[in-house]
Amino acid sequence: MSRKRQRLVPDGFGLKRQRERGQAEADPLRGESGKRGGPGTRRGAACGGRTAPPAPLPVSVTWSLRPGSARAAVAELVQLFPRSLFEDALPPIALRSQVYSLVPDRTAADRQLKALQEQGEIRIIQLGFDLDAHGIIFTEDYRTRVLKACDGRPYAGAVQKFLASVLPACGDLSFQQDQMTQTFGFRDPEITQLVNAGVLTVRDAGSWWLAVPGAGRFIKYFVKGRQAVLGMVRKAKYRELLLSELLGRRAPAAVRLGLTYHVHDLIGAQLVDCVSTTSGTLLRLPET
């Protein structure tokens, strides 16, 4: 299957653009475009179908980003993250699949995300419920929330050492035993403390995934919410639903993260097809 997916979603999925026939489409996902800031900060280098051309960013969007960039997509998506649901204890998390809903050329999106990762502006974490489920977090958000979560705890020293030495130097999703002990000087008890703190999770013997303390509740809400929103489309007549109608409905109780947050994921993960109609974008379950 081609990694380049035709973008049929309306303006609300990210940066403003025109439909192929030149007719502007209503924006059911966002109101008037406003200024959206990204919390990321540049840091040092780490180790190791046809689409219409994009229109310029709206005048009110003032950050200096190219239309359709992965950086702009992540900055927009983290604004949808419900911080208050987690008492602001988690850094805002976007998913790689959501970025694909805004940057439909997946090869370009992956290349840009890799560059941001190598520049140290973002961290990418393995969410665990699927091999392709990657969370994206601005590095400064990650650092701030991890320090707050570990403040006053017995493992605070090991966490501070990790944030000061490993985080600026290595942007990898996972870390190996010899890398942690020989390159960064961590002793085995310190690595155990990082696991206890939730900064690392075990990948296999002698390797660990980068993690976010307390992210388990987010993952639980995300998986249940994804299934609930898919169920809304599945129960509709012909297993299809206008995007505007879906977003106008009352969300089921399982949808804790917001309908818009999940719809970006469904489209980017290709769990629904997008069909352009005279009434707006139609979401349809793929043929099985």
N, C-alpha and C positions, 0 to 999 in steps of 0.2 A: 504493500500500500504506500502510496506517495506520502512523504512527510509534509508536503506542502498542501494545506487544506484551504479550500476556498472560503473566504470570510463572508458569511451571509448574515451574521448577527448585526443588529442595528447599532447606532452610534453609542449606545449606552455601554457596550462592551469596549470601553477604553477610549482611545483617542478618536476624535471626530474625523469622519471620512464620508465620501459620497458613495451612493450605490452605483453599480455599473452603468445604469441608464441615466445617471446624472441627477436623479431625484433624491433629495435629502429625505431621510427617514426619521420618524419621531423617535425620541429617546425614552423608552419606558424604564430604564434602569437608573438614570441619573436625572437630576434637574438641570438647570443651567450650569455649564461648566464653570468651576471655580478654581481657585488656587489650591493646589494640593502639594504639600511638601513631602520630601523623602528624608527620613532620619539618618540615612547612611552617611558615612564619612570615609573618604579615601584613606587607605592604610598601605603599608609596605607590601611588597610582592610576597606571594605564598610559595611554598615548596611544591616541590613537585606538581488544479483547475485554474484558471486565470483570475487574478484579483485586480480590482481597480486601484490606481495609484492613490496613496494617502493624501488627504487634504492637509493643509497646515494646521498646527495646533490652534485652538481658540485663543483669541487675544488675552482672555482672562487667565489663561494658564501661563504662568510666568517663569517656570523653571526652564533652564536651557537644555532641553532634551530633543532628540530627533523624534518625529512622529513614528509610532510603531516600534519604538525601542523597548527592549526587555526591562531596562531600568525604569522607564516611565510606567510600564505595566505593573511592576512590583510596587512602585510608589503609590499607584492608584489602588491596587488590591489590598495593601495593608490598611488603607483607610476603611475598608469594609470589615476588618477584623473587630469583633465585639469585645473590646478591652474590658469593659465593665463586667462582662459575664465571668471573667477570671480575676476580678478585683485588681486588674492591671498588673497581675503577677507574672503573666506570660508576655514575651515579646510578640508583637503582631506578626502573624505567620501567613504567608501566601504559599500556594502550591504551584509546582511547575505546570501542572495541567491547566491551572487558571491562567498562567502567562500565555499558554498556547491559544486561549480564547481571544487574546488581545494582539498577539503576534503569531498569525496563522502559519507563517513559514517556520516550521519547527527547527529546521537546521540552523536558521539565522538566530532563533530564540536561544537554542542551546549554546551556540557560539558566543552570543552576547552574555549569557549567564555565566559561562565559563570565564570570560574576561573579567566580569565583575567579581567573581570568586577569587581569581588570581590577584586582582587588585586589592583584595581584602575588604571590599565594600559590603559584600553579602556573605552569609554562611548558608550552606545547604545541608540539611539534615535528612536522614532516612527515617520516615515516619512509621515503618514497620508493618502496616497492614497490607502493603503491596510492595513488591520490589521496585516498582516505578513511582512509588509515592514519595516525592521529595518535597520537604518544606523549605521555604526560602525566607530568611530573616536578615534584616539589616544588621551588620556587625555591631554597631553601637547600641542598638536595641538589645541584642543578645547579651553584650557585656553588662549593660546596666541592670537587666532583670536577673541575671545569674548572680551578680554581686549582692543584689537585694535579697534574693532567695537564700543565700548562704551566709548572710551577715550574722555573726555571733555563734555560728555552728562550729562543732569541733573540726570539721573539714574545711573551714574557711581559708586557712593558710594554703592548702593544696590547690584549692580553686583559684585563689589569687595568683599563685605561681603559674597555673595553667593559662589563665587569661593574659598574664604578662609575657610569658615565654612562647607558648605553643600557638595561641590564637593569632598573633601578628605574623608569625613565621610560616604557618602551614594552613592552607585552606582546604585540606582534604576532608572527605566525608568520614573517614575512619583512620585509625592510628594503629601501628604495629608495636609489639613489645619492645623490639630493639630500638625503634624510633623514639619511644617514650623514655626508655632507660638510658640509652647511649647518646642520643642526640640532645634530648632535653633534660636529662639528669633526674628523672623521677624514680624513686624507689618503689618497690612493689606495694608497700603499705600506703603510699601516696596515691597510687593508681586505684587501689581499693577505695580510698576516700573519695576519689573523683566519681567512682561508680556509685557509692553511697549518696553522693550529693546530687546524682542525676545528670551530671555533666557528660559522663560517658555511659554507654550501655554495651553489654557484651555482644560482640558479633560472632566470634568463635574463639577457640583457645588461642590466646596471645594476640587478639586484636579487638578493638572497640569502636563503636559508632560514636560520633559526636551527637549529643542529645541536649534537650532542654529540660531543666528541672520542672516537674509538674505537668509535662506535656501529655501525659496519659489521658487526662480528662478531655483535653482538646481532641485527641484522636478518637475517643469514644463518641463524642458529640458529632464529629465530622462523619464517621462511618454511618451512624444512625441517621443523620440528616441527609446524607447522599441518598440512602435507600428510600427515605420518606419522600424526597422531591421526585425521584424516579417513579415512585408509586403514584404521585399525583398525575404524571404524564401517562402512566400505564393504565390508570383507571378512566382516563378521558376517552371520549368516543373516537374510534379508529386509532387509539393510542397515540394521539397527537394533540397539541395544545398551543394556542398562540402565546408567545412570550409575554405579551402585555397582559393577557388574561391570567397566566400563571402568577405573575408578580402582583396582580391585583387581588389574589385570593389570600385568605387567612392561612398562615403557615401552620402545619400540624405541630403538635407539642414537641415532637422529636427534632424539629428544625430549630436548633438553638443558635446557630451561627448566622441565620438570615438567608432568605431565599436567594438574593442576589449573589451572595458568596458561593452558594452551592451551584447556581446556574452557570457561573463562570467555569466551575469544575466540570460539570456535565458536558458542556460544549467542548472544552479543551481536551477532555479525556475521551471524546468521541462516544460518549454513552447515549447521546441523542444526536440526531441529524437536524440541521437548520435548513429550512426551506423558505425562500423569499416569496411572499404572496402580496397581493394588493392590500391585504388587511394587516400586514406586518410580518415579522419573522415567526415561522411556525416551528415548534420543536416536535420532533417525531422520533419514536423509538425505532432503531434500525431493524431491518428484516432479520429474522433469525433462521 
